[in-house]
Amino acid sequence: MNTILYTRDFNEKITSPVNVILSPQYYWIKKIDIPIKSLYQAKKIALSVFDELIEDNKEDYAFFVYKENDNWVFIAYSQNEIMKLLDEVGISYSNIDEIFFAQQFASSIKRPIKLGNNNALVSINGIATV
Protein backbone atom coordinates (compact mmCIF):
# COMPACT_ATOMS: atom_id res chain seq x y z
CA MET A 1 0.00 0.00 0.00
CA ASN A 2 1.39 3.41 -0.99
CA THR A 3 1.14 6.34 1.39
CA ILE A 4 1.20 9.90 0.07
CA LEU A 5 1.38 13.28 1.74
CA TYR A 6 -1.22 15.41 -0.04
CA THR A 7 -0.33 19.02 -0.86
CA ARG A 8 -1.83 21.44 -3.35
CA ASP A 9 1.30 20.90 -5.47
CA PHE A 10 0.61 17.15 -5.71
CA ASN A 11 0.47 16.09 -9.34
CA GLU A 12 0.92 12.32 -9.47
CA LYS A 13 -1.79 10.21 -11.12
CA ILE A 14 -3.20 7.71 -8.62
CA THR A 15 -4.57 4.50 -10.10
CA SER A 16 -4.34 2.05 -7.19
CA PRO A 17 -5.39 2.29 -3.52
CA VAL A 18 -3.30 4.63 -1.36
CA ASN A 19 -3.17 5.91 2.18
CA VAL A 20 -3.26 9.71 2.35
CA ILE A 21 -1.57 11.85 4.99
CA LEU A 22 -3.16 15.30 5.15
CA SER A 23 -0.99 18.26 6.06
CA PRO A 24 -2.26 20.65 8.78
CA GLN A 25 -3.78 23.11 6.31
CA TYR A 26 -6.74 20.74 6.06
CA TYR A 27 -7.68 20.32 9.71
CA TRP A 28 -7.75 22.04 13.07
CA ILE A 29 -6.05 20.58 16.11
CA LYS A 30 -6.22 21.17 19.84
CA LYS A 31 -4.29 19.35 22.55
CA ILE A 32 -6.01 19.58 25.91
CA ASP A 33 -5.24 18.20 29.35
CA ILE A 34 -8.74 17.49 30.65
CA PRO A 35 -9.96 14.97 33.21
CA ILE A 36 -11.72 12.64 30.79
CA LYS A 37 -11.22 8.92 31.20
CA SER A 38 -12.61 7.42 28.01
CA LEU A 39 -12.43 7.98 24.29
CA TYR A 40 -16.22 7.88 24.19
CA GLN A 41 -16.41 10.88 26.56
CA ALA A 42 -13.75 12.77 24.59
CA LYS A 43 -15.61 12.25 21.31
CA LYS A 44 -18.84 13.52 22.91
CA ILE A 45 -17.24 16.92 23.67
CA ALA A 46 -15.24 17.27 20.43
CA LEU A 47 -17.61 19.76 18.80
CA SER A 48 -17.57 22.01 21.87
CA VAL A 49 -13.75 22.02 21.84
CA PHE A 50 -13.88 23.71 18.42
CA ASP A 51 -17.01 25.77 19.02
CA GLU A 52 -15.37 29.15 18.34
CA LEU A 53 -13.58 27.91 15.21
CA ILE A 54 -16.47 26.05 13.59
CA GLU A 55 -19.37 28.45 13.44
CA ASP A 56 -20.87 27.65 10.03
CA ASN A 57 -21.84 24.25 8.61
CA LYS A 58 -21.13 22.36 11.84
CA GLU A 59 -22.78 19.27 10.37
CA ASP A 60 -20.04 19.13 7.70
CA TYR A 61 -17.32 18.52 10.29
CA ALA A 62 -16.07 15.26 11.69
CA PHE A 63 -13.72 14.72 14.58
CA PHE A 64 -10.79 12.45 15.24
CA VAL A 65 -9.78 12.10 18.89
CA TYR A 66 -6.95 10.21 20.55
CA LYS A 67 -4.97 10.21 23.78
CA GLU A 68 -1.33 11.30 23.72
CA ASN A 69 0.44 11.02 27.08
CA ASP A 70 -1.65 13.15 29.49
CA ASN A 71 -3.38 15.13 26.74
CA TRP A 72 -6.34 14.47 24.53
CA VAL A 73 -5.73 15.40 20.90
CA PHE A 74 -8.80 16.70 19.05
CA ILE A 75 -8.75 17.06 15.26
CA ALA A 76 -11.65 18.68 13.39
CA TYR A 77 -11.94 18.36 9.64
CA SER A 78 -14.44 18.88 6.85
CA GLN A 79 -15.06 15.60 5.07
CA ASN A 80 -16.55 17.40 2.08
CA GLU A 81 -13.59 19.77 1.78
CA ILE A 82 -11.07 16.92 1.94
CA MET A 83 -12.94 14.91 -0.69
CA LYS A 84 -13.15 18.01 -2.88
CA LEU A 85 -9.40 18.65 -2.55
CA LEU A 86 -8.49 15.07 -3.34
CA ASP A 87 -10.85 15.04 -6.30
CA GLU A 88 -9.16 18.22 -7.65
CA VAL A 89 -5.88 16.34 -7.98
CA GLY A 90 -7.44 13.20 -9.41
CA ILE A 91 -7.56 10.96 -6.35
CA SER A 92 -10.95 9.29 -6.42
CA TYR A 93 -12.69 8.01 -3.31
CA SER A 94 -12.35 4.46 -4.62
CA ASN A 95 -8.54 4.80 -4.59
CA ILE A 96 -8.33 5.88 -0.94
CA ASP A 97 -7.59 3.12 1.52
CA GLU A 98 -7.20 5.29 4.64
CA ILE A 99 -6.72 8.98 5.48
CA PHE A 100 -4.32 10.05 8.21
CA PHE A 101 -3.44 13.43 9.68
CA ALA A 102 0.16 14.64 9.79
CA GLN A 103 -0.37 15.25 13.50
CA GLN A 104 -0.50 11.51 14.07
CA PHE A 105 3.15 11.38 12.97
CA ALA A 106 4.37 14.66 14.53
CA SER A 107 6.74 12.90 16.93
CA SER A 108 8.39 11.16 13.95
CA ILE A 109 9.12 14.41 12.09
CA LYS A 110 12.77 15.11 12.87
CA ARG A 111 13.55 17.38 9.90
CA PRO A 112 11.36 19.59 7.70
CA ILE A 113 9.51 17.72 4.95
CA LYS A 114 9.26 19.77 1.77
CA LEU A 115 5.69 20.45 0.62
CA GLY A 116 5.89 22.00 -2.80
CA ASN A 117 8.13 24.98 -3.55
CA ASN A 118 7.33 27.29 -0.64
CA ASN A 119 6.28 25.19 2.35
CA ALA A 120 7.58 22.49 4.65
CA LEU A 121 5.98 20.27 7.26
CA VAL A 122 7.70 20.54 10.65
CA SER A 123 6.95 19.54 14.20
CA ILE A 124 7.03 22.41 16.69
CA ASN A 125 6.48 21.48 20.33
CA GLY A 126 4.77 18.27 19.20
CA ILE A 127 2.37 19.97 16.78
CA ALA A 128 2.65 19.26 13.03
CA THR A 129 2.87 22.66 11.37
CA VAL A 130 3.36 24.03 7.85
NORRA-V875914 format. One record per residue. RES is the residue in three letters. SS is DSSP state (H for helix, E for strand, C for the rest). NEAR is the number of other ideal C-beta (glycine too) atoms within 12 Angstrom. D_CENTER is the distance of its C-alpha to the mean C-alpha in Angstrom with 2 decimals. Layout:
# NORRA-V875914
RES|SS|NEAR|D_CENTER + RES|SS|NEAR|D_CENTER
This chain:
# NORRA-V875914
MET|C|13|19.21 + ASN|E|18|17.63 + THR|E|20|14.11 + ILE|E|31|13.00 + LEU|E|33|10.70 + TYR|E|37|10.52 + THR|C|30|12.09 + ARG|C|20|14.58 + ASP|C|17|17.29 + PHE|C|23|16.51 + ASN|C|14|19.83 + GLU|C|18|20.38 + LYS|C|13|21.73 + ILE|C|25|20.01 + THR|C|12|22.67 + SER|C|16|21.66 + PRO|C|19|18.76 + VAL|E|29|15.73 + ASN|E|23|12.50 + VAL|E|33|9.66 + ILE|E|33|7.17 + LEU|E|41|5.01 + SER|C|38|6.24 + PRO|H|33|5.94 + GLN|H|26|8.25 + TYR|H|33|6.24 + TYR|C|36|5.08 + TRP|E|30|7.57 + ILE|E|35|8.17 + LYS|E|30|11.65 + LYS|E|25|13.54 + ILE|E|22|16.80 + ASP|C|14|19.94 + ILE|C|21|21.41 + PRO|C|12|24.08 + ILE|C|21|22.33 + LYS|C|10|23.39 + SER|C|14|21.44 + LEU|H|18|18.02 + TYR|H|11|19.77 + GLN|H|16|20.77 + ALA|H|29|17.39 + LYS|H|22|15.89 + LYS|H|16|19.00 + ILE|H|22|18.39 + ALA|H|33|14.67 + LEU|H|24|15.75 + SER|H|20|18.34 + VAL|H|28|16.07 + PHE|C|26|14.57 + ASP|C|16|17.97 + GLU|C|12|18.83 + LEU|C|22|15.66 + ILE|C|25|15.59 + GLU|C|11|19.22 + ASP|C|9|19.46 + ASN|C|13|18.45 + LYS|H|18|17.13 + GLU|H|11|17.66 + ASP|H|19|15.05 + TYR|E|27|12.16 + ALA|E|27|10.80 + PHE|E|32|9.68 + PHE|E|30|8.42 + VAL|E|34|10.88 + TYR|E|22|12.38 + LYS|E|20|15.26 + GLU|E|23|15.40 + ASN|C|11|19.09 + ASP|C|12|20.46 + ASN|E|22|17.32 + TRP|E|30|15.04 + VAL|E|33|11.34 + PHE|E|38|10.09 + ILE|E|38|6.70 + ALA|E|34|7.82 + TYR|E|33|6.96 + SER|E|26|9.86 + GLN|H|23|10.56 + ASN|H|17|13.45 + GLU|H|22|11.93 + ILE|H|32|9.51 + MET|H|24|12.69 + LYS|H|15|14.79 + LEU|H|26|13.05 + LEU|H|28|13.27 + ASP|H|18|16.76 + GLU|H|17|17.78 + VAL|C|24|17.56 + GLY|C|19|19.24 + ILE|C|31|16.74 + SER|C|18|18.08 + TYR|H|19|16.64 + SER|H|14|19.37 + ASN|H|24|18.14 + ILE|E|30|14.67 + ASP|E|19|15.10 + GLU|E|18|11.67 + ILE|E|32|7.99 + PHE|E|30|5.96 + PHE|E|35|3.09 + ALA|H|37|5.77 + GLN|H|37|6.49 + GLN|H|29|7.95 + PHE|H|25|10.26 + ALA|H|29|11.10 + SER|H|16|14.56 + SER|H|17|15.26 + ILE|C|27|14.89 + LYS|C|11|18.58 + ARG|C|10|19.12 + PRO|C|15|17.39 + ILE|E|24|15.83 + LYS|E|16|17.17 + LEU|E|28|15.08 + GLY|C|18|17.94 + ASN|C|9|21.05 + ASN|C|10|20.06 + ASN|E|20|16.74 + ALA|E|22|15.52 + LEU|E|31|12.55 + VAL|E|24|14.09 + SER|E|23|13.82 + ILE|E|15|15.89 + ASN|C|12|17.10 + GLY|C|20|14.31 + ILE|E|27|11.49 + ALA|E|35|9.53 + THR|E|22|11.01 + VAL|C|27|12.26
